[in-house]
Amino acid sequence: MKQHIGDECIPAVKVGEEVTIGQCIGMPAPGSFAVPVHSSISGRVTDIKPVQLPTGVTSRAVFITSDRKRTFHESIRPRQDVNISASSVMGIIRDAGVVGLGGEGLPAIAKLNRAKKLKVNTLLVNCLQSEPYAACDYLRIGEYADYIIMGAVAMAGACGVKVINILISKEHKYEITALRSAMERSFSKYSGYAFNFVYMRQRFPQGYYRLVARALYGVNLSEKDTLEEKCHAVMFNCSTIYACWEAIADGMPLVSRVISISTENGIKHNVIAPIGTPVSELLDTVNGISSTSKRIIWGNCLTGIELSDPDNTPVIKTTSGICVITRREILRNPCISCGRCTDSCPMTLEPAILYSLLKRGETQKAEYFNVTRCMSCGACSYVCPSNLDLTETIASYAASKKRGTSYAYRYGHDIADIGSVSLLEGYTEDDKSPEVHDKNAINLPFEGGKLI
């Protein structure tokens, strides 16, 4: 019932109740910072009890035993006319429970609200999945480029933006071709939106919003700064945009996502998994992967968290990968002050100093050295010749200071704007401006691009 930044949802079903795919099973409390949770399978509710995620978050969970029928809720049906107002788009995205699928986990409606209030002028489509073995975003681009293009147009229209920049590495030629073809196929369905490709280097970590702000706009965002406020741009992961258009065009809330499953031997699979699937069950369905006596990482190989109970750890909305690696004894040595961790840190922190301070319990000094800016990328631990658990120590403390808050993502009355939501409720029509559909006004300068 808590799969995003913000508050836990309240179970909307009871034990013994029959549910269907797309049915709302978790409702935000009135005025809470939350979006709904929907059933990803059809079956019977067998239990409602707390679970603890590897991140340390504990919340109630609804346990459903599948009936293997894959029955869809009666509200799930394609929308005949997608020529809808901006406020309707925002209402659909809100009710569909869409959150940031790149790992951020911020409800998409909150970011759209903030972008609209701050009058941003650019929508950034983040296609910069750069972690080794992670490829779930590229699968979405290659297979569903039309959904990403139309979703970007819908979200840009919702927050009053006309410029859409696609951030992608030039090495991904197949995905670039897919997106260009989707633009050409879809040009008659929208007008007045300018698309641009912005080519960025293939490196990790590349898609983090603070690094994007630095690369594109030369702005170093502080902890409390937002991309919308300082750079007048709003950024969404391409898989998030896909989920938004799926909700708009197909009436399907966020009930599944693509998971990249990988091993240290280079075996990679992309699996479309119902949200809520236990990790152990997910791994059992993938050929060539044995999780016996292995370390299972909930997330991608550099930024993920080891889990101890795969039978009771579910895939949630922000889970983009599962990694299975050999369990080895790691010999840890004292820090040799080589400075490699500092050189590798994309946030210009000094991990060796922060690690030492936290180990001594000097948390105030660690905060003075900006420990909460840690983005959990794992680069410092990866390059450390002493094999120190730098990321685990620093990122865990940074997360504990941020847990339960979302100060970096709230603006004005975002919380009040979300309110009590349901998949079956409409959205208040506060935007009566007519939709413009001039087929001759298309503007697609997407052939150009620059390397950042």
Secondary structure as the mmCIF struct_conf table of DSSP 4:
data_model
#
loop_
_struct_conf.conf_type_id
_struct_conf.id
_struct_conf.beg_label_comp_id
_struct_conf.beg_label_asym_id
_struct_conf.beg_label_seq_id
_struct_conf.end_label_comp_id
_struct_conf.end_label_asym_id
_struct_conf.end_label_seq_id
BEND BEND1 HIS A 4 GLY A 6
HELX_LH_PP_P HELX_LH_PP_P1 ASP A 7 CYS A 9
STRN STRN1 ILE A 10 PRO A 11
BEND BEND2 VAL A 13 VAL A 13
TURN_TY1_P TURN_TY1_P1 VAL A 15 GLY A 16
STRN STRN2 GLU A 18 VAL A 19
STRN STRN3 ILE A 21 ILE A 21
TURN_TY1_P TURN_TY1_P2 GLY A 22 GLY A 22
STRN STRN4 CYS A 24 MET A 27
HELX_LH_PP_P HELX_LH_PP_P2 PRO A 28 ALA A 29
TURN_TY1_P TURN_TY1_P3 PRO A 30 GLY A 31
BEND BEND3 PHE A 33 PHE A 33
STRN STRN5 VAL A 37 HIS A 38
BEND BEND4 SER A 40 ILE A 41
STRN STRN6 GLY A 43 GLN A 52
TURN_TY1_P TURN_TY1_P4 PRO A 54 THR A 55
BEND BEND5 GLY A 56 GLY A 56
STRN STRN7 THR A 58 SER A 66
BEND BEND6 ARG A 68 LYS A 69
HELX_LH_PP_P HELX_LH_PP_P3 THR A 71 THR A 71
STRN STRN8 PHE A 72 PHE A 72
HELX_LH_PP_P HELX_LH_PP_P4 HIS A 73 HIS A 73
TURN_TY1_P TURN_TY1_P5 GLU A 74 SER A 75
BEND BEND7 GLN A 80 GLN A 80
HELX_RH_AL_P HELX_RH_AL_P1 ALA A 86 ASP A 95
TURN_TY1_P TURN_TY1_P6 ALA A 96 GLY A 97
STRN STRN9 VAL A 99 VAL A 99
TURN_TY1_P TURN_TY1_P7 LEU A 101 GLU A 104
STRN STRN10 PRO A 107 PRO A 107
HELX_RH_AL_P HELX_RH_AL_P2 ALA A 108 LYS A 117
TURN_TY1_P TURN_TY1_P8 LEU A 118 LYS A 119
STRN STRN11 THR A 122 CYS A 127
BEND BEND8 GLU A 131 GLU A 131
TURN_TY1_P TURN_TY1_P9 PRO A 132 TYR A 133
HELX_RH_AL_P HELX_RH_AL_P3 CYS A 136 GLU A 143
HELX_RH_AL_P HELX_RH_AL_P4 ALA A 145 ALA A 158
TURN_TY1_P TURN_TY1_P10 CYS A 159 GLY A 160
STRN STRN12 VAL A 163 SER A 169
TURN_TY1_P TURN_TY1_P11 LYS A 170 GLU A 171
HELX_RH_AL_P HELX_RH_AL_P5 LYS A 173 SER A 186
HELX_RH_3T_P HELX_RH_3T_P1 PHE A 187 LYS A 189
BEND BEND9 GLY A 192 GLY A 192
STRN STRN13 ALA A 194 MET A 200
BEND BEND10 PHE A 204 PRO A 205
HELX_RH_AL_P HELX_RH_AL_P6 TYR A 209 TYR A 217
TURN_TY1_P TURN_TY1_P12 GLU A 223 LYS A 224
HELX_RH_AL_P HELX_RH_AL_P7 LEU A 227 CYS A 231
BEND BEND11 HIS A 232 HIS A 232
STRN STRN14 ALA A 233 ASN A 237
HELX_RH_AL_P HELX_RH_AL_P8 CYS A 238 ASP A 250
BEND BEND12 LEU A 254 LEU A 254
STRN STRN15 SER A 256 THR A 263
TURN_TY1_P TURN_TY1_P13 GLU A 264 ASN A 265
STRN STRN16 LYS A 268 PRO A 274
TURN_TY1_P TURN_TY1_P14 ILE A 275 GLY A 276
STRN STRN17 PRO A 278 PRO A 278
HELX_RH_AL_P HELX_RH_AL_P9 VAL A 279 ASP A 284
TURN_TY1_P TURN_TY1_P15 THR A 285 THR A 285
BEND BEND13 VAL A 286 VAL A 286
TURN_TY1_P TURN_TY1_P16 ASN A 287 GLY A 288
TURN_TY1_P TURN_TY1_P17 THR A 292 SER A 293
STRN STRN18 LYS A 294 TRP A 298
BEND BEND14 GLY A 299 GLY A 299
TURN_TY1_P TURN_TY1_P18 CYS A 301 THR A 303
STRN STRN19 ILE A 305 LEU A 307
BEND BEND15 SER A 308 SER A 308
HELX_RH_3T_P HELX_RH_3T_P2 PRO A 310 ASN A 312
STRN STRN20 PRO A 314 PRO A 314
TURN_TY1_P TURN_TY1_P19 LYS A 317 THR A 318
STRN STRN21 GLY A 321 THR A 326
HELX_LH_PP_P HELX_LH_PP_P5 GLU A 329 ARG A 332
HELX_RH_AL_P HELX_RH_AL_P10 ARG A 340 SER A 344
TURN_TY1_P TURN_TY1_P20 PRO A 346 MET A 347
HELX_RH_AL_P HELX_RH_AL_P11 PRO A 351 LYS A 359
TURN_TY1_P TURN_TY1_P21 ARG A 360 GLY A 361
HELX_RH_AL_P HELX_RH_AL_P12 THR A 363 TYR A 368
TURN_TY1_P TURN_TY1_P22 PHE A 369 ASN A 370
HELX_RH_3T_P HELX_RH_3T_P3 VAL A 371 ARG A 373
HELX_RH_AL_P HELX_RH_AL_P13 ALA A 379 VAL A 383
TURN_TY1_P TURN_TY1_P23 PRO A 385 SER A 386
HELX_RH_AL_P HELX_RH_AL_P14 LEU A 390 LYS A 402
TURN_TY1_P TURN_TY1_P24 ARG A 403 GLY A 404
TURN_TY1_P TURN_TY1_P25 TYR A 407 TYR A 409
TURN_TY1_P TURN_TY1_P26 GLY A 412 HIS A 413
HELX_RH_AL_P HELX_RH_AL_P15 ASP A 414 ILE A 418
BEND BEND16 SER A 420 SER A 420
TURN_TY1_P TURN_TY1_P27 LEU A 423 LEU A 424
BEND BEND17 GLU A 425 GLU A 425
HELX_LH_PP_P HELX_LH_PP_P6 SER A 433 VAL A 436
HELX_RH_3T_P HELX_RH_3T_P4 LYS A 439 ALA A 441
STRN STRN22 ASN A 443 ASN A 443
BEND BEND18 GLU A 447 GLU A 447
STRN STRN23 LEU A 451 LEU A 451
#
